[in-house]
Amino acid sequence: MKKHKKNKEIMMLPLLFVVILMCVGGHFILQPSYNDSHIVEYSLAALPFLMFAVVIVAIKIAIKADNDENNEGEG
């Protein structure tokens, strides 16, 4: 059985915090006082795409970490 390393999961924490900030920010700009702004409207429309981009980055980091772990075990 392989020994699990926590460093690879700690690398993902900044991405988690970015997504949390996007969620909180999206709910904050949904307030009625910002309804007249087109920039807010476009920002809210872009949030899911930005979150999807963060997921893709996280998947690439996880694949790279897994490959590094597998190569380390072979050597």
C-alpha positions, 0 to 999 in steps of 0.5 A: 500500500502506498503512503499518502502525502498531504502536500498534494492536497494542501496545494489545492487549498488556494483554489478552494479559497478562490472558488469560495470567494467567487461564490460569496462575491456572486451572492454579494453583487446580487443585491438590489442596489447593483441591479442597474449595472451592466458590468455586474450582470456580465460578471455574474454571467462569467462566474460559472465559467471562471469556476469551471476554469478553476476546476480544470486547473485543479484536475491538471494539478491532481493528474500531475501530482498523481503522475509524480507520485507514481514515478516516485514509487517506480524509482 
